[in-house]
Amino acid sequence: MADLRTLFRAVDELSREELKQLREYVEHRQRNAWWIVPPENLAQIAEVMRPVREAADQMSEDEINAAIDEAINEVRRERKQNPSRD
C-alpha cells in the first residue's frame, strides 16, 4: 500500500464494531492465503529436505514426538517474547 499513514488514520476512526469486523476480515484473509510453488521448485525443496527425511527414518516415534514438542515449545517461547509478531 502506497500510503499506510492514511490507512492507519482510517483505522483509528473506526468504531469498536467496525474494528471487530476488520479484525475478522484480516483473520479470514490470512487463513485463505494460498502458496503456489512452481513445479520446478518442488524438486529443489525435496532435495533440500532429503537429509531431514533420512534422519527421521532412523528415529523412533517417541523421538519424533519429542522433536515436535520441542519445536512447538520453541515457537511458544518466541511468541511470548515477541507478542506483536502474531
PDB file with SEQRES, HELIX, SHEET and CRYST1 records, atoms N, CA, C and O in Angstrom:
SEQRES   1 A   86  MET ALA ASP LEU ARG THR LEU PHE ARG ALA VAL ASP GLU          
SEQRES   2 A   86  LEU SER ARG GLU GLU LEU LYS GLN LEU ARG GLU TYR VAL          
SEQRES   3 A   86  GLU HIS ARG GLN ARG ASN ALA TRP TRP ILE VAL PRO PRO          
SEQRES   4 A   86  GLU ASN LEU ALA GLN ILE ALA GLU VAL MET ARG PRO VAL          
SEQRES   5 A   86  ARG GLU ALA ALA ASP GLN MET SER GLU ASP GLU ILE ASN          
SEQRES   6 A   86  ALA ALA ILE ASP GLU ALA ILE ASN GLU VAL ARG ARG GLU          
SEQRES   7 A   86  ARG LYS GLN ASN PRO SER ARG ASP                              
HELIX    1 AA1 LEU A    4  ASP A   12  1                                   9    
HELIX    2 AA2 ARG A   16  ARG A   31  1                                  16    
HELIX    3 AA3 PRO A   39  ASP A   57  1                                  19    
HELIX    4 AA4 GLU A   61  GLN A   81  1                                  21    
HELIX    5 AA5 PRO A   83  ARG A   85  5                                   3    
CRYST1    1.000    1.000    1.000  90.00  90.00  90.00 P 1           1          
ATOM      1  N   MET A   1       0.852  -1.178   0.000  1.00  0.00           N  
ATOM      2  CA  MET A   1       0.000   0.000   0.000  1.00  0.00           C  
ATOM      3  C   MET A   1       0.887   1.227   0.000  1.00  0.00           C  
ATOM      4  O   MET A   1       1.858   1.307   0.752  1.00  0.00           O  
ATOM      5  N   ALA A   2       0.550   2.170  -0.840  1.00  0.00           N  
ATOM      6  CA  ALA A   2       1.377   3.359  -1.021  1.00  0.00           C  
ATOM      7  C   ALA A   2       1.355   4.271   0.198  1.00  0.00           C  
ATOM      8  O   ALA A   2       2.374   4.878   0.524  1.00  0.00           O  
ATOM      9  N   ASP A   3       0.224   4.379   0.873  1.00  0.00           N  
ATOM     10  CA  ASP A   3       0.113   5.351   1.954  1.00  0.00           C  
ATOM     11  C   ASP A   3      -0.458   4.687   3.199  1.00  0.00           C  
ATOM     12  O   ASP A   3      -1.660   4.750   3.454  1.00  0.00           O  
ATOM     13  N   LEU A   4       0.414   4.054   3.965  1.00  0.00           N  
ATOM     14  CA  LEU A   4      -0.043   3.371   5.179  1.00  0.00           C  
ATOM     15  C   LEU A   4      -0.560   4.342   6.231  1.00  0.00           C  
ATOM     16  O   LEU A   4      -1.453   3.997   7.005  1.00  0.00           O  
ATOM     17  N   ARG A   5      -0.016   5.537   6.266  1.00  0.00           N  
ATOM     18  CA  ARG A   5      -0.491   6.507   7.264  1.00  0.00           C  
ATOM     19  C   ARG A   5      -1.975   6.806   7.068  1.00  0.00           C  
ATOM     20  O   ARG A   5      -2.718   6.930   8.042  1.00  0.00           O  
ATOM     21  N   THR A   6      -2.404   6.920   5.826  1.00  0.00           N  
ATOM     22  CA  THR A   6      -3.825   7.150   5.546  1.00  0.00           C  
ATOM     23  C   THR A   6      -4.648   5.970   6.042  1.00  0.00           C  
ATOM     24  O   THR A   6      -5.712   6.150   6.633  1.00  0.00           O  
ATOM     25  N   LEU A   7      -4.152   4.772   5.798  1.00  0.00           N  
ATOM     26  CA  LEU A   7      -4.844   3.579   6.284  1.00  0.00           C  
ATOM     27  C   LEU A   7      -4.916   3.585   7.804  1.00  0.00           C  
ATOM     28  O   LEU A   7      -5.977   3.322   8.372  1.00  0.00           O  
ATOM     29  N   PHE A   8      -3.808   3.882   8.470  1.00  0.00           N  
ATOM     30  CA  PHE A   8      -3.795   3.907   9.933  1.00  0.00           C  
ATOM     31  C   PHE A   8      -4.776   4.945  10.475  1.00  0.00           C  
ATOM     32  O   PHE A   8      -5.477   4.689  11.454  1.00  0.00           O  
ATOM     33  N   ARG A   9      -4.826   6.108   9.843  1.00  0.00           N  
ATOM     34  CA  ARG A   9      -5.781   7.134  10.286  1.00  0.00           C  
ATOM     35  C   ARG A   9      -7.215   6.643  10.121  1.00  0.00           C  
ATOM     36  O   ARG A   9      -8.059   6.868  10.988  1.00  0.00           O  
ATOM     37  N   ALA A  10      -7.486   5.973   9.008  1.00  0.00           N  
ATOM     38  CA  ALA A  10      -8.836   5.446   8.780  1.00  0.00           C  
ATOM     39  C   ALA A  10      -9.182   4.399   9.832  1.00  0.00           C  
ATOM     40  O   ALA A  10     -10.305   4.374  10.336  1.00  0.00           O  
ATOM     41  N   VAL A  11      -8.232   3.543  10.165  1.00  0.00           N  
ATOM     42  CA  VAL A  11      -8.470   2.522  11.195  1.00  0.00           C  
ATOM     43  C   VAL A  11      -8.718   3.185  12.538  1.00  0.00           C  
ATOM     44  O   VAL A  11      -9.588   2.745  13.290  1.00  0.00           O  
ATOM     45  N   ASP A  12      -7.967   4.237  12.856  1.00  0.00           N  
ATOM     46  CA  ASP A  12      -8.147   4.947  14.124  1.00  0.00           C  
ATOM     47  C   ASP A  12      -9.550   5.522  14.268  1.00  0.00           C  
ATOM     48  O   ASP A  12     -10.020   5.715  15.389  1.00  0.00           O  
ATOM     49  N   GLU A  13     -10.221   5.796  13.169  1.00  0.00           N  
ATOM     50  CA  GLU A  13     -11.552   6.398  13.210  1.00  0.00           C  
ATOM     51  C   GLU A  13     -12.681   5.369  13.274  1.00  0.00           C  
ATOM     52  O   GLU A  13     -13.850   5.738  13.390  1.00  0.00           O  
ATOM     53  N   LEU A  14     -12.341   4.091  13.201  1.00  0.00           N  
ATOM     54  CA  LEU A  14     -13.373   3.049  13.208  1.00  0.00           C  
ATOM     55  C   LEU A  14     -13.987   2.880  14.591  1.00  0.00           C  
ATOM     56  O   LEU A  14     -13.331   3.082  15.613  1.00  0.00           O  
ATOM     57  N   SER A  15     -15.257   2.507  14.596  1.00  0.00           N  
ATOM     58  CA  SER A  15     -15.931   2.183  15.855  1.00  0.00           C  
ATOM     59  C   SER A  15     -15.473   0.802  16.320  1.00  0.00           C  
ATOM     60  O   SER A  15     -14.798   0.085  15.582  1.00  0.00           O  
ATOM     61  N   ARG A  16     -15.843   0.432  17.546  1.00  0.00           N  
ATOM     62  CA  ARG A  16     -15.491  -0.901  18.056  1.00  0.00           C  
ATOM     63  C   ARG A  16     -16.037  -2.000  17.150  1.00  0.00           C  
ATOM     64  O   ARG A  16     -15.337  -2.965  16.846  1.00  0.00           O  
ATOM     65  N   GLU A  17     -17.265  -1.853  16.728  1.00  0.00           N  
ATOM     66  CA  GLU A  17     -17.881  -2.867  15.868  1.00  0.00           C  
ATOM     67  C   GLU A  17     -17.158  -2.952  14.522  1.00  0.00           C  
ATOM     68  O   GLU A  17     -16.919  -4.044  14.006  1.00  0.00           O  
ATOM     69  N   GLU A  18     -16.820  -1.808  13.968  1.00  0.00           N  
ATOM     70  CA  GLU A  18     -16.089  -1.805  12.699  1.00  0.00           C  
ATOM     71  C   GLU A  18     -14.701  -2.425  12.859  1.00  0.00           C  
ATOM     72  O   GLU A  18     -14.235  -3.144  11.976  1.00  0.00           O  
ATOM     73  N   LEU A  19     -14.038  -2.145  13.992  1.00  0.00           N  
ATOM     74  CA  LEU A  19     -12.735  -2.762  14.259  1.00  0.00           C  
ATOM     75  C   LEU A  19     -12.861  -4.280  14.361  1.00  0.00           C  
ATOM     76  O   LEU A  19     -12.013  -5.022  13.865  1.00  0.00           O  
ATOM     77  N   LYS A  20     -13.926  -4.722  15.010  1.00  0.00           N  
ATOM     78  CA  LYS A  20     -14.164  -6.164  15.128  1.00  0.00           C  
ATOM     79  C   LYS A  20     -14.341  -6.777  13.738  1.00  0.00           C  
ATOM     80  O   LYS A  20     -13.771  -7.829  13.446  1.00  0.00           O  
ATOM     81  N   GLN A  21     -15.117  -6.131  12.892  1.00  0.00           N  
ATOM     82  CA  GLN A  21     -15.327  -6.627  11.530  1.00  0.00           C  
ATOM     83  C   GLN A  21     -14.020  -6.627  10.737  1.00  0.00           C  
ATOM     84  O   GLN A  21     -13.743  -7.562   9.985  1.00  0.00           O  
ATOM     85  N   LEU A  22     -13.221  -5.577  10.908  1.00  0.00           N  
ATOM     86  CA  LEU A  22     -11.936  -5.508  10.217  1.00  0.00           C  
ATOM     87  C   LEU A  22     -11.012  -6.628  10.681  1.00  0.00           C  
ATOM     88  O   LEU A  22     -10.350  -7.269   9.864  1.00  0.00           O  
ATOM     89  N   ARG A  23     -10.965  -6.864  11.988  1.00  0.00           N  
ATOM     90  CA  ARG A  23     -10.124  -7.937  12.529  1.00  0.00           C  
ATOM     91  C   ARG A  23     -10.555  -9.288  11.969  1.00  0.00           C  
ATOM     92  O   ARG A  23      -9.710 -10.093  11.579  1.00  0.00           O  
ATOM     93  N   GLU A  24     -11.850  -9.541  11.926  1.00  0.00           N  
ATOM     94  CA  GLU A  24     -12.360 -10.800  11.374  1.00  0.00           C  
ATOM     95  C   GLU A  24     -12.006 -10.922   9.894  1.00  0.00           C  
ATOM     96  O   GLU A  24     -11.649 -12.001   9.421  1.00  0.00           O  
ATOM     97  N   TYR A  25     -12.104  -9.831   9.180  1.00  0.00           N  
ATOM     98  CA  TYR A  25     -11.758  -9.837   7.753  1.00  0.00           C  
ATOM     99  C   TYR A  25     -10.277 -10.178   7.557  1.00  0.00           C  
ATOM    100  O   TYR A  25      -9.932 -11.007   6.715  1.00  0.00           O  
ATOM    101  N   VAL A  26      -9.410  -9.538   8.335  1.00  0.00           N  
ATOM    102  CA  VAL A  26      -7.974  -9.788   8.205  1.00  0.00           C  
ATOM    103  C   VAL A  26      -7.653 -11.229   8.575  1.00  0.00           C  
ATOM    104  O   VAL A  26      -6.871 -11.882   7.884  1.00  0.00           O  
ATOM    105  N   GLU A  27      -8.244 -11.733   9.648  1.00  0.00           N  
ATOM    106  CA  GLU A  27      -8.012 -13.130  10.038  1.00  0.00           C  
ATOM    107  C   GLU A  27      -8.490 -14.077   8.944  1.00  0.00           C  
ATOM    108  O   GLU A  27      -7.833 -15.077   8.654  1.00  0.00           O  
ATOM    109  N   HIS A  28      -9.616 -13.770   8.347  1.00  0.00           N  
ATOM    110  CA  HIS A  28     -10.139 -14.602   7.257  1.00  0.00           C  
ATOM    111  C   HIS A  28      -9.182 -14.582   6.069  1.00  0.00           C  
ATOM    112  O   HIS A  28      -8.911 -15.623   5.470  1.00  0.00           O  
ATOM    113  N   ARG A  29      -8.678 -13.416   5.733  1.00  0.00           N  
ATOM    114  CA  ARG A  29      -7.728 -13.294   4.615  1.00  0.00           C  
ATOM    115  C   ARG A  29      -6.468 -14.100   4.875  1.00  0.00           C  
ATOM    116  O   ARG A  29      -5.939 -14.743   3.969  1.00  0.00           O  
ATOM    117  N   GLN A  30      -5.985 -14.066   6.114  1.00  0.00           N  
ATOM    118  CA  GLN A  30      -4.766 -14.799   6.447  1.00  0.00           C  
ATOM    119  C   GLN A  30      -4.985 -16.305   6.346  1.00  0.00           C  
ATOM    120  O   GLN A  30      -4.094 -17.031   5.905  1.00  0.00           O  
ATOM    121  N   ARG A  31      -6.143 -16.773   6.742  1.00  0.00           N  
ATOM    122  CA  ARG A  31      -6.433 -18.213   6.678  1.00  0.00           C  
ATOM    123  C   ARG A  31      -6.527 -18.691   5.242  1.00  0.00           C  
ATOM    124  O   ARG A  31      -6.199 -19.842   4.952  1.00  0.00           O  
ATOM    125  N   ASN A  32      -6.963 -17.838   4.350  1.00  0.00           N  
ATOM    126  CA  ASN A  32      -7.200 -18.255   2.974  1.00  0.00           C  
ATOM    127  C   ASN A  32      -6.041 -17.931   2.037  1.00  0.00           C  
ATOM    128  O   ASN A  32      -6.220 -17.917   0.819  1.00  0.00           O  
ATOM    129  N   ALA A  33      -4.871 -17.675   2.582  1.00  0.00           N  
ATOM    130  CA  ALA A  33      -3.711 -17.405   1.730  1.00  0.00           C  
ATOM    131  C   ALA A  33      -3.211 -18.723   1.136  1.00  0.00           C  
ATOM    132  O   ALA A  33      -3.020 -19.707   1.852  1.00  0.00           O  
ATOM    133  N   TRP A  34      -3.008 -18.726  -0.154  1.00  0.00           N  
ATOM    134  CA  TRP A  34      -2.506 -19.912  -0.848  1.00  0.00           C  
ATOM    135  C   TRP A  34      -1.083 -19.652  -1.276  1.00  0.00           C  
ATOM    136  O   TRP A  34      -0.756 -18.573  -1.770  1.00  0.00           O  
ATOM    137  N   TRP A  35      -0.251 -20.632  -1.087  1.00  0.00           N  
ATOM    138  CA  TRP A  35       1.119 -20.559  -1.551  1.00  0.00           C  
ATOM    139  C   TRP A  35       1.239 -21.494  -2.731  1.00  0.00           C  
ATOM    140  O   TRP A  35       1.065 -22.705  -2.590  1.00  0.00           O  
ATOM    141  N   ILE A  36       1.529 -20.952  -3.872  1.00  0.00           N  
ATOM    142  CA  ILE A  36       1.679 -21.772  -5.066  1.00  0.00           C  
ATOM    143  C   ILE A  36       3.172 -21.905  -5.351  1.00  0.00           C  
ATOM    144  O   ILE A  36       3.870 -20.915  -5.573  1.00  0.00           O  
ATOM    145  N   VAL A  37       3.640 -23.139  -5.340  1.00  0.00           N  
ATOM    146  CA  VAL A  37       5.054 -23.415  -5.580  1.00  0.00           C  
ATOM    147  C   VAL A  37       5.193 -23.950  -6.995  1.00  0.00           C  
ATOM    148  O   VAL A  37       4.564 -24.949  -7.343  1.00  0.00           O  
ATOM    149  N   PRO A  38       6.007 -23.302  -7.811  1.00  0.00           N  
ATOM    150  CA  PRO A  38       6.212 -23.804  -9.171  1.00  0.00           C  
ATOM    151  C   PRO A  38       6.781 -25.221  -9.137  1.00  0.00           C  
ATOM    152  O   PRO A  38       7.597 -25.542  -8.273  1.00  0.00           O  
ATOM    153  N   PRO A  39       6.354 -26.066 -10.071  1.00  0.00           N  
ATOM    154  CA  PRO A  39       6.807 -27.466 -10.074  1.00  0.00           C  
ATOM    155  C   PRO A  39       8.326 -27.617 -10.058  1.00  0.00           C  
ATOM    156  O   PRO A  39       8.850 -28.531  -9.420  1.00  0.00           O  
ATOM    157  N   GLU A  40       9.031 -26.735 -10.749  1.00  0.00           N  
ATOM    158  CA  GLU A  40      10.492 -26.863 -10.779  1.00  0.00           C  
ATOM    159  C   GLU A  40      11.109 -26.645  -9.397  1.00  0.00           C  
ATOM    160  O   GLU A  40      12.201 -27.142  -9.119  1.00  0.00           O  
ATOM    161  N   ASN A  41      10.416 -25.905  -8.534  1.00  0.00           N  
ATOM    162  CA  ASN A  41      10.927 -25.681  -7.181  1.00  0.00           C  
ATOM    163  C   ASN A  41      10.640 -26.856  -6.260  1.00  0.00           C  
ATOM    164  O   ASN A  41      11.333 -27.039  -5.259  1.00  0.00           O  
ATOM    165  N   LEU A  42       9.627 -27.655  -6.581  1.00  0.00           N  
ATOM    166  CA  LEU A  42       9.302 -28.796  -5.734  1.00  0.00           C  
ATOM    167  C   LEU A  42      10.464 -29.776  -5.658  1.00  0.00           C  
ATOM    168  O   LEU A  42      10.750 -30.314  -4.588  1.00  0.00           O  
ATOM    169  N   ALA A  43      11.131 -30.014  -6.770  1.00  0.00           N  
ATOM    170  CA  ALA A  43      12.284 -30.921  -6.780  1.00  0.00           C  
ATOM    171  C   ALA A  43      13.412 -30.360  -5.917  1.00  0.00           C  
ATOM    172  O   ALA A  43      14.079 -31.108  -5.201  1.00  0.00           O  
ATOM    173  N   GLN A  44      13.622 -29.054  -5.984  1.00  0.00           N  
ATOM    174  CA  GLN A  44      14.666 -28.429  -5.161  1.00  0.00           C  
ATOM    175  C   GLN A  44      14.325 -28.543  -3.679  1.00  0.00           C  
ATOM    176  O   GLN A  44      15.197 -28.821  -2.857  1.00  0.00           O  
ATOM    177  N   ILE A  45      13.070 -28.331  -3.345  1.00  0.00           N  
ATOM    178  CA  ILE A  45      12.637 -28.451  -1.951  1.00  0.00           C  
ATOM    179  C   ILE A  45      12.828 -29.883  -1.474  1.00  0.00           C  
ATOM    180  O   ILE A  45      13.324 -30.110  -0.370  1.00  0.00           O  
ATOM    181  N   ALA A  46      12.438 -30.846  -2.296  1.00  0.00           N  
ATOM    182  CA  ALA A  46      12.597 -32.256  -1.933  1.00  0.00           C  
ATOM    183  C   ALA A  46      14.069 -32.587  -1.693  1.00  0.00           C  
ATOM    184  O   ALA A  46      14.396 -33.328  -0.766  1.00  0.00           O  
ATOM    185  N   GLU A  47      14.952 -32.044  -2.521  1.00  0.00           N  
ATOM    186  CA  GLU A  47      16.390 -32.311  -2.362  1.00  0.00           C  
ATOM    187  C   GLU A  47      16.928 -31.696  -1.071  1.00  0.00           C  
ATOM    188  O   GLU A  47      17.720 -32.321  -0.366  1.00  0.00           O  
ATOM    189  N   VAL A  48      16.503 -30.485  -0.768  1.00  0.00           N  
ATOM    190  CA  VAL A  48      16.942 -29.823   0.462  1.00  0.00           C  
ATOM    191  C   VAL A  48      16.449 -30.593   1.687  1.00  0.00           C  
ATOM    192  O   VAL A  48      17.159 -30.695   2.688  1.00  0.00           O  
ATOM    193  N   MET A  49      15.242 -31.129   1.606  1.00  0.00           N  
ATOM    194  CA  MET A  49      14.639 -31.828   2.744  1.00  0.00           C  
ATOM    195  C   MET A  49      15.082 -33.283   2.862  1.00  0.00           C  
ATOM    196  O   MET A  49      14.802 -33.923   3.876  1.00  0.00           O  
ATOM    197  N   ARG A  50      15.765 -33.823   1.855  1.00  0.00           N  
ATOM    198  CA  ARG A  50      16.150 -35.232   1.855  1.00  0.00           C  
ATOM    199  C   ARG A  50      16.922 -35.636   3.113  1.00  0.00           C  
ATOM    200  O   ARG A  50      16.593 -36.666   3.701  1.00  0.00           O  
ATOM    201  N   PRO A  51      17.932 -34.876   3.557  1.00  0.00           N  
ATOM    202  CA  PRO A  51      18.647 -35.280   4.774  1.00  0.00           C  
ATOM    203  C   PRO A  51      17.737 -35.343   6.008  1.00  0.00           C  
ATOM    204  O   PRO A  51      17.915 -36.198   6.876  1.00  0.00           O  
ATOM    205  N   VAL A  52      16.778 -34.445   6.072  1.00  0.00           N  
ATOM    206  CA  VAL A  52      15.842 -34.442   7.202  1.00  0.00           C  
ATOM    207  C   VAL A  52      14.979 -35.698   7.166  1.00  0.00           C  
ATOM    208  O   VAL A  52      14.766 -36.346   8.190  1.00  0.00           O  
ATOM    209  N   ARG A  53      14.484 -36.035   5.977  1.00  0.00           N  
ATOM    210  CA  ARG A  53      13.669 -37.253   5.852  1.00  0.00           C  
ATOM    211  C   ARG A  53      14.482 -38.493   6.203  1.00  0.00           C  
ATOM    212  O   ARG A  53      13.994 -39.395   6.884  1.00  0.00           O  
ATOM    213  N   GLU A  54      15.719 -38.527   5.736  1.00  0.00           N  
ATOM    214  CA  GLU A  54      16.568 -39.679   6.028  1.00  0.00           C  
ATOM    215  C   GLU A  54      16.843 -39.794   7.522  1.00  0.00           C  
ATOM    216  O   GLU A  54      16.836 -40.896   8.071  1.00  0.00           O  
ATOM    217  N   ALA A  55      17.084 -38.672   8.178  1.00  0.00           N  
ATOM    218  CA  ALA A  55      17.306 -38.693   9.627  1.00  0.00           C  
ATOM    219  C   ALA A  55      16.042 -39.125  10.358  1.00  0.00           C  
ATOM    220  O   ALA A  55      16.110 -39.882  11.326  1.00  0.00           O  
ATOM    221  N   ALA A  56      14.897 -38.649   9.901  1.00  0.00           N  
ATOM    222  CA  ALA A  56      13.626 -39.014  10.538  1.00  0.00           C  
ATOM    223  C   ALA A  56      13.338 -40.502  10.374  1.00  0.00           C  
ATOM    224  O   ALA A  56      12.725 -41.117  11.246  1.00  0.00           O  
ATOM    225  N   ASP A  57      13.777 -41.077   9.263  1.00  0.00           N  
ATOM    226  CA  ASP A  57      13.572 -42.514   9.052  1.00  0.00           C  
ATOM    227  C   ASP A  57      14.277 -43.345  10.118  1.00  0.00           C  
ATOM    228  O   ASP A  57      13.860 -44.466  10.409  1.00  0.00           O  
ATOM    229  N   GLN A  58      15.344 -42.801  10.703  1.00  0.00           N  
ATOM    230  CA  GLN A  58      16.122 -43.518  11.716  1.00  0.00           C  
ATOM    231  C   GLN A  58      15.601 -43.273  13.137  1.00  0.00           C  
ATOM    232  O   GLN A  58      16.083 -43.884  14.090  1.00  0.00           O  
ATOM    233  N   MET A  59      14.628 -42.388  13.275  1.00  0.00           N  
ATOM    234  CA  MET A  59      14.119 -42.022  14.603  1.00  0.00           C  
ATOM    235  C   MET A  59      12.915 -42.870  14.977  1.00  0.00           C  
ATOM    236  O   MET A  59      12.133 -43.293  14.126  1.00  0.00           O  
ATOM    237  N   SER A  60      12.789 -43.107  16.287  1.00  0.00           N  
ATOM    238  CA  SER A  60      11.599 -43.802  16.780  1.00  0.00           C  
ATOM    239  C   SER A  60      10.438 -42.813  16.824  1.00  0.00           C  
ATOM    240  O   SER A  60      10.634 -41.603  16.706  1.00  0.00           O  
ATOM    241  N   GLU A  61       9.240 -43.336  16.993  1.00  0.00           N  
ATOM    242  CA  GLU A  61       8.070 -42.460  17.089  1.00  0.00           C  
ATOM    243  C   GLU A  61       8.187 -41.536  18.292  1.00  0.00           C  
ATOM    244  O   GLU A  61       7.808 -40.367  18.214  1.00  0.00           O  
ATOM    245  N   ASP A  62       8.711 -42.047  19.409  1.00  0.00           N  
ATOM    246  CA  ASP A  62       8.884 -41.211  20.598  1.00  0.00           C  
ATOM    247  C   ASP A  62       9.877 -40.076  20.347  1.00  0.00           C  
ATOM    248  O   ASP A  62       9.672 -38.958  20.819  1.00  0.00           O  
ATOM    249  N   GLU A  63      10.950 -40.359  19.607  1.00  0.00           N  
ATOM    250  CA  GLU A  63      11.928 -39.317  19.289  1.00  0.00           C  
ATOM    251  C   GLU A  63      11.315 -38.253  18.381  1.00  0.00           C  
ATOM    252  O   GLU A  63      11.568 -37.061  18.555  1.00  0.00           O  
ATOM    253  N   ILE A  64      10.522 -38.682  17.428  1.00  0.00           N  
ATOM    254  CA  ILE A  64       9.849 -37.735  16.535  1.00  0.00           C  
ATOM    255  C   ILE A  64       8.878 -36.869  17.326  1.00  0.00           C  
ATOM    256  O   ILE A  64       8.840 -35.652  17.148  1.00  0.00           O  
ATOM    257  N   ASN A  65       8.093 -37.496  18.201  1.00  0.00           N  
ATOM    258  CA  ASN A  65       7.146 -36.734  19.024  1.00  0.00           C  
ATOM    259  C   ASN A  65       7.876 -35.739  19.920  1.00  0.00           C  
ATOM    260  O   ASN A  65       7.409 -34.615  20.100  1.00  0.00           O  
ATOM    261  N   ALA A  66       9.014 -36.139  20.482  1.00  0.00           N  
ATOM    262  CA  ALA A  66       9.792 -35.235  21.333  1.00  0.00           C  
ATOM    263  C   ALA A  66      10.315 -34.049  20.522  1.00  0.00           C  
ATOM    264  O   ALA A  66      10.313 -32.919  21.008  1.00  0.00           O  
ATOM    265  N   ALA A  67      10.761 -34.299  19.294  1.00  0.00           N  
ATOM    266  CA  ALA A  67      11.250 -33.213  18.436  1.00  0.00           C  
ATOM    267  C   ALA A  67      10.121 -32.244  18.090  1.00  0.00           C  
ATOM    268  O   ALA A  67      10.324 -31.030  18.071  1.00  0.00           O  
ATOM    269  N   ILE A  68       8.942 -32.779  17.819  1.00  0.00           N  
ATOM    270  CA  ILE A  68       7.779 -31.930  17.521  1.00  0.00           C  
ATOM    271  C   ILE A  68       7.423 -31.090  18.738  1.00  0.00           C  
ATOM    272  O   ILE A  68       7.193 -29.886  18.622  1.00  0.00           O  
ATOM    273  N   ASP A  69       7.379 -31.729  19.916  1.00  0.00           N  
ATOM    274  CA  ASP A  69       7.067 -30.999  21.150  1.00  0.00           C  
ATOM    275  C   ASP A  69       8.083 -29.887  21.405  1.00  0.00           C  
ATOM    276  O   ASP A  69       7.715 -28.784  21.808  1.00  0.00           O  
ATOM    277  N   GLU A  70       9.352 -30.178  21.171  1.00  0.00           N  
ATOM    278  CA  GLU A  70      10.402 -29.178  21.365  1.00  0.00           C  
ATOM    279  C   GLU A  70      10.205 -27.993  20.418  1.00  0.00           C  
ATOM    280  O   GLU A  70      10.364 -26.841  20.822  1.00  0.00           O  
ATOM    281  N   ALA A  71       9.864 -28.271  19.172  1.00  0.00           N  
ATOM    282  CA  ALA A  71       9.636 -27.200  18.196  1.00  0.00           C  
ATOM    283  C   ALA A  71       8.432 -26.348  18.591  1.00  0.00           C  
ATOM    284  O   ALA A  71       8.476 -25.122  18.491  1.00  0.00           O  
ATOM    285  N   ILE A  72       7.368 -26.991  19.035  1.00  0.00           N  
ATOM    286  CA  ILE A  72       6.172 -26.251  19.468  1.00  0.00           C  
ATOM    287  C   ILE A  72       6.511 -25.360  20.653  1.00  0.00           C  
ATOM    288  O   ILE A  72       6.108 -24.197  20.692  1.00  0.00           O  
ATOM    289  N   ASN A  73       7.250 -25.898  21.620  1.00  0.00           N  
ATOM    290  CA  ASN A  73       7.632 -25.103  22.788  1.00  0.00           C  
ATOM    291  C   ASN A  73       8.500 -23.915  22.396  1.00  0.00           C  
ATOM    292  O   ASN A  73       8.362 -22.833  22.968  1.00  0.00           O  
ATOM    293  N   GLU A  74       9.383 -24.100  21.439  1.00  0.00           N  
ATOM    294  CA  GLU A  74      10.233 -23.002  20.976  1.00  0.00           C  
ATOM    295  C   GLU A  74       9.394 -21.892  20.336  1.00  0.00           C  
ATOM    296  O   GLU A  74       9.638 -20.711  20.582  1.00  0.00           O  
ATOM    297  N   VAL A  75       8.417 -22.264  19.524  1.00  0.00           N  
ATOM    298  CA  VAL A  75       7.532 -21.270  18.907  1.00  0.00           C  
ATOM    299  C   VAL A  75       6.760 -20.523  19.984  1.00  0.00           C  
ATOM    300  O   VAL A  75       6.610 -19.303  19.908  1.00  0.00           O  
ATOM    301  N   ARG A  76       6.273 -21.238  20.977  1.00  0.00           N  
ATOM    302  CA  ARG A  76       5.527 -20.581  22.062  1.00  0.00           C  
ATOM    303  C   ARG A  76       6.415 -19.612  22.829  1.00  0.00           C  
ATOM    304  O   ARG A  76       5.976 -18.518  23.185  1.00  0.00           O  
ATOM    305  N   ARG A  77       7.675 -20.006  23.090  1.00  0.00           N  
ATOM    306  CA  ARG A  77       8.605 -19.101  23.777  1.00  0.00           C  
ATOM    307  C   ARG A  77       8.835 -17.838  22.948  1.00  0.00           C  
ATOM    308  O   ARG A  77       8.838 -16.731  23.485  1.00  0.00           O  
ATOM    309  N   GLU A  78       9.027 -18.004  21.654  1.00  0.00           N  
ATOM    310  CA  GLU A  78       9.242 -16.846  20.780  1.00  0.00           C  
ATOM    311  C   GLU A  78       8.023 -15.937  20.763  1.00  0.00           C  
ATOM    312  O   GLU A  78       8.156 -14.713  20.769  1.00  0.00           O  
ATOM    313  N   ARG A  79       6.842 -16.530  20.742  1.00  0.00           N  
ATOM    314  CA  ARG A  79       5.622 -15.714  20.723  1.00  0.00           C  
ATOM    315  C   ARG A  79       5.445 -14.949  22.023  1.00  0.00           C  
ATOM    316  O   ARG A  79       4.945 -13.824  22.015  1.00  0.00           O  
ATOM    317  N   LYS A  80       5.850 -15.544  23.143  1.00  0.00           N  
ATOM    318  CA  LYS A  80       5.766 -14.829  24.421  1.00  0.00           C  
ATOM    319  C   LYS A  80       6.742 -13.662  24.446  1.00  0.00           C  
ATOM    320  O   LYS A  80       6.442 -12.607  25.004  1.00  0.00           O  
ATOM    321  N   GLN A  81       7.910 -13.852  23.841  1.00  0.00           N  
ATOM    322  CA  GLN A  81       8.916 -12.792  23.816  1.00  0.00           C  
ATOM    323  C   GLN A  81       8.549 -11.687  22.832  1.00  0.00           C  
ATOM    324  O   GLN A  81       8.890 -10.525  23.054  1.00  0.00           O  
ATOM    325  N   ASN A  82       7.862 -12.030  21.754  1.00  0.00           N  
ATOM    326  CA  ASN A  82       7.505 -11.074  20.699  1.00  0.00           C  
ATOM    327  C   ASN A  82       6.017 -11.162  20.389  1.00  0.00           C  
ATOM    328  O   ASN A  82       5.651 -11.576  19.288  1.00  0.00           O  
ATOM    329  N   PRO A  83       5.146 -10.787  21.324  1.00  0.00           N  
ATOM    330  CA  PRO A  83       3.703 -10.966  21.103  1.00  0.00           C  
ATOM    331  C   PRO A  83       3.151 -10.179  19.926  1.00  0.00           C  
ATOM    332  O   PRO A  83       2.120 -10.562  19.374  1.00  0.00           O  
ATOM    333  N   SER A  84       3.794  -9.101  19.525  1.00  0.00           N  
ATOM    334  CA  SER A  84       3.271  -8.292  18.418  1.00  0.00           C  
ATOM    335  C   SER A  84       3.474  -8.953  17.068  1.00  0.00           C  
ATOM    336  O   SER A  84       2.913  -8.484  16.078  1.00  0.00           O  
ATOM    337  N   ARG A  85       4.255 -10.024  16.987  1.00  0.00           N  
ATOM    338  CA  ARG A  85       4.532 -10.679  15.708  1.00  0.00           C  
ATOM    339  C   ARG A  85       3.455 -11.682  15.337  1.00  0.00           C  
ATOM    340  O   ARG A  85       3.484 -12.197  14.220  1.00  0.00           O  
ATOM    341  N   ASP A  86       2.516 -11.985  16.204  1.00  0.00           N  
ATOM    342  CA  ASP A  86       1.441 -12.953  15.916  1.00  0.00           C  
ATOM    343  C   ASP A  86       0.428 -12.369  14.985  1.00  0.00           C  
ATOM    344  O   ASP A  86      -0.544 -13.036  14.633  1.00  0.00           O  
TER     345      ASP A  86                                                      
END                                                                             
